[in-house]
Amino acid sequence: MNRRMSFFILGKILLIEALLMLPSVVVGLIYREYDAMLSFLPSIGILLTLGLLSRLLRPRDTAIYAKDGFVVVALAWILLSVFGAIPFVLSGAIPSYIDAFFEIVSGFTTTGATILSDVEALPKCLLFWRSFSHWIGGMGVLVFVLAVMPMSGDRTLHLMRAEVPGPTVGKLVPQMRKTARILYAVYAVMTVILVVFLLFGKMPLFDAICHAFGTAGTGGFSIRNAGIAFYDSAYIDVVISVFMILFGINFNLYYLILIGRVKEALRSEELRSFLLIALAATAAIFANTYHLYHSVGTTLRHAFFQVSSIISTTGYASVDFANVWPLFSQGVLVLLTVIGACAGSTAGGLKVGRIGLLCKSAFQGVRKAIHPRAVTPVRYEGKPVDTAVIHSTLVYFVLYVLIICASTLLLLLDVGDFTTALTAELTCINNVGPGLSAVGPMENFGFFHGAAKLLLSLNMLIGRLEIFPMIVLFSPSVWRKNVN
């Protein structure tokens, strides 16, 4: 492992976080929230100091190995959360550091679970930082670093592979830095377009920016206690619903569209599966909840909004589905929590592509049992899938299930309700936000004890980084000298 290079990159990331806190300081100045604004300055000072000290460790060997990529990504997200929580504590908005850590981890991992019962009581600069953390974490901090700062050679692919969700990661263009810039350009432009659409719906500018951050990062933090339901606007519901779906699509497809390869983008098997699942879930919930609203428009609006919100792992709520909707509809939403959206998007969950590979691998196993001599390779997106990819997908799924089982059992030591424990775990590891029962869309996670909040925070990080970086980080062999 190239330790000096790893710590050098981490120093750059800390400098980036210091810069990313400045917009929140500006918001504090605009709204004259001087006390809350000052709570950012110690964090910025610490980050700048540590970042500049890391420059003294400039390495001669700038290679990034596969293990380095996992370690750097895992440490980066932990450090971002450790320092990102400080303003909440110093301002007094969230006095408990564990609560503040949970909140900012939920922000950076785009989970949207909160410990706050009165969000509107927070100063606007802290609300901005909370929502901005979604936008930062949505595309990935390392992807941002690759986009704005020169890195060494093609080995930067290891960093991107460790952070970008999905079974496989490739390049859009020959240079990794250009790929990162393309991704962030598309991300930023789509965010601005969403802000404009929300302004047309008469949403205040500050609200529009914060909710655009939450939608683009598929995070779900709202600055209103009632969430999106506060605005009671069919227009706003539809706009956010559409954009949640758009941000749940693989960003590589947007690049193909930009360069004129529209047909190739539309032929994506994962895209078609994602849209079909969303359509089927909307139809099922529409049929199951129509008796509650007795209006085609209202029923369709809420069904489409909640399906878009959950399958994209955004977590916004237009209704209290945990208490109002029938169990069948709640079950559909829990299933969507696990499925998630497309690989290469800002969403969480298992990913449609990974589930497609798992299903096709299972069918292949059945065919092999019936016809042992048949040669039936698994094909996805029209191409044979490498056995190594299938193997890693199966390993990922097994680890995913084991972590859910173990964490749910541990949470049951803190809460006596199985539905609460299971859906809290599912919503955190899949980076969704709302669950059922005591962690429903109109509830919060504040009742959990400190140890349970730290466990859920760890699960949010595991889910956002897709397990392997966190496992590698805590593997003793990685830290031994002369091991690459």
Phi, psi and omega in degrees: 000133178273087187295316183298318179293323179297313180290330177296317178293320178299324176299319177299320181295320178295322176297319179298318180296321177302316179293324182289343176280342184298319177303325178293325175297318178298318178299319177299322177292318181299317183265008176058039177262068191294320181295314180293322180297320182295339181292345178277335188296317177300319179298315180298318179297315179296316181297317179295318181298310181295322180295318180288326177296327180295339179294337178289344181265020184308119186276154173281320178269112184259015180290145176244116180270167183303315179296323178301318181301314179298314182295314181298315181297313181298312179296322181299315182291325177292314181295320177303319181287320180302313181276331180291339181279340187302315180302325179296321182286311183295329180283343183086358181294322176228091187299325182279127180294323179298318177296317180295321178297315177303315184296315183283328173298317177299326178289306183296323180278002180058038178276309178091001174288141184226154174260358185274135176264338179228084183296322185293347179283345181287145173299153184296327180293328177283325174298320179295313180299319180299314180285323180297330178299328174299313184293322178296312184283340185302305180276336179114133182292319181293325176297321178295316179300316178298327183286324188254345184233138179294134178237175189269109168059196184282351181294348178296345176301329179296325177292314182293321180297325182286339186252322184284128184287148176131163181297324181223154178228132178227188181254147173275324179227165185305322183266131183298323181296321179293323177300314180297320180294320178298314180300314182289329177295313178299316181301312182293316181297316179297324178295316179297318179299319179297318178303316180298315179298320180291325177295324176297334177273013177067026172279134179304152185303313181298316179298318182297318180296313182296318180287333174292320175301315181293325180284315181297317179278001187047050182260301174106359175295131174247158177262009179240141180299325181272002181069212180294336179299338180303323186278341177044050184233121178296323180299311181296319178301315182292316180300311181293323178301312181297316182288330175297320176295316182298320180282350176271000181266145179305124184292340175300328181292326177294324177296317178300320178295319181297327181266011173091004180265059185294314182300321179296320179295317182288342178278358182302122179295321179295319179298313181297319179295317180301311181292323179294318178297316179298318180294315181296318180295320178298316180296318181295315180291323177303312181295327184277339184246000184302324182295343180280332187244333179054032178213126181299314183297311182294316180297314180296320180300311182289322180296313181294320181297311184290325175296314179299319183293316185279317182292331176275357182060030177283307175094008173294157179226133174257344177217163176273077187294337182290334182248339187258320186280153177297162182299327180299313180295322176297321178296321177299317181293323177296320178297319178294329176302319180285319184295309183073197184251214186272153171295149179077011176255187177269004186273168177253210181083179179295330183090137181301319181298318181292320178295322176300317178295319179297317180295315181293325177294321178295315179297323178297320178298320178294316179297321179297323179294325180278319181235083186302330184269354182289140176260105185231082180293146175287129179242136177218139186057033176079005183232149175297139181265131179299140181299331178295322178294317179298317180298314181295327178293318178295319178298315179302314183296318179298314178298319179302312181294317180297318180296319179297315181297312182295316182292321178298317178299319179294322179293330178294341174288340182259324179234146184267007183251120183295319181299317178298312182297313183294312183287332174296317178295314181297319184287333179278315182289336177265001177058047182259305179124281181275146174239220179235172179059237186287350177244034178293176186296337179257010180249188178215176184261013185295337184283344178293147175285168186304315182298321180293323179293322177293322177297315179293325176297316177299319178295324177297317179293318178300316181293316182294322181267003175060049166071301192301316179302321181290324177294315180297319181303320184264014176271120182303326184296333182293329186268000176286147181290150176062027175244119181241000000 
